[in-house]
Amino acid sequence: MTESIRGASGGFRLAKDLDQITVLDVLEAVEEGVALAPCTAGDGVCDRSVDCGLSNFWYETEEEIRNQLKVKSIQSIMDKYID
């Protein structure tokens, strides 16, 4: 998502335009993700997820949120909420 520029005037900049970077991209880049419950956080995090009646609910809800975050670009957020 970022690229480095070498030299005296170097530094970091975004590798894509803001309309091409989604909220999900940012969350995944900073390793936050969208885990809503321990059972969706990864294998082995919750030892009860196999027997839990709510784990499917959490997986489905998380997927719906991920789908929304995939279509919201940083530019669209700025356009809507920032003057």
N, C-alpha and C positions, 0 to 999 in steps of 0.2 A: 504494500500500500504506500510505502515511502521509498524514496531513492536518495542516495547520498551523492553529493557533488564535492569533488576534491578541489583543493586549492585554497588560496587565501580568502576568497569570497565564498568558499564552500559551505556546506551544511546539509540539511535535509529538506526535501520538499515532497509533496504528494505526487505519487506516480500516475494518478488518474485524476480526471476532472471530478468536481464535487457531485455532479449528477450521475457519475458512474460508481460512486462509493456508497454502499448501503449501510444502514445502521447495523445490520448483522455483520457486515465486514469489519466494522469498528469493534464490535463486541468480541468477535472471534480473534481479532488482531491483538487485543489486550488480554486475551485468554479468560474473559468473563463468561462468554456463552450465554445461554438462556435456561440453564437448569432450574426448574421450578421445585423439584423435590429430590431427595437423595437417590431415589430409584432411577431418575433420568440423568444423573450426573456422570454416570459411567459404570462400567462393569465392576462388580465387587464393592461398590460404595454402600449399597444397602443389601444386606443378606436376607431381607424379607420380601424383596420385590417379586419373586416367583409366586409367593402365596398371597400377595397383597391384592385385594380387590380393587384398589384405587390406582395401581400403577398404570393401567391402560388409560385411565382418565388423565393422569399427569402427562403421559407420552403424547396423547392426542392434543391436549391443551398446549403443550410446549410446541408441537408441530404447527399449530395454528398461529401461534405468536411468531415463530421463526418465519413462516410464510409472509406474515405482515412486515416483519423487519427486512425481509429480502427485497421488498418492492419500495421501501422508503429510502430515498437517497438523502445524503446530507444536504444537498442543494434544495430538495423539496421541503425538508424540515426548516431550513433557513428562510426559504420563500414564505412559508406559512406562518412561522412563529417569531421571526426576527425582523425588526424594522430596518 
